[in-house]
């Protein structure tokens, strides 16, 4: 090892190594293992069960109304429902085409 300024470096097999760094991190190893498992799991992309609530709210809003989605989701405020139910841009485009 040789000193460079206040830093110490080591050359191991031609690579610069930080001698103060940990060699193995159980947390990083666990995260890497789970990341690989999730990536390979049946080829299914990452998703969360709450996405089902979003899909349901969006579909109810599209077919019926924001108020129907609000009631079915049990929200007292429509602002909360709008977080779950995406806006229907195709509907907006159709209205714009009709009214010019």
C-alpha angles and dihedrals in degrees: 000000000000133000123244109189106309093332125093120211134184130205113218118177090339094308128113109241130190104227091201094058120100116253096214131021114194090200093053091045091051093048092049092049092050092045090055092046092051091047093053099037104123090312090280114147118235113282139161128221089238087070087073089061090050092049092048093048092048093050094048091048092049096048100034119006146286089263092056091051090048093054095044092049091047096238120154091199125053089213089070092049091053089062089061102033113065119219118258105239092176089059091049091050090050092051091047090051091051097049096037 
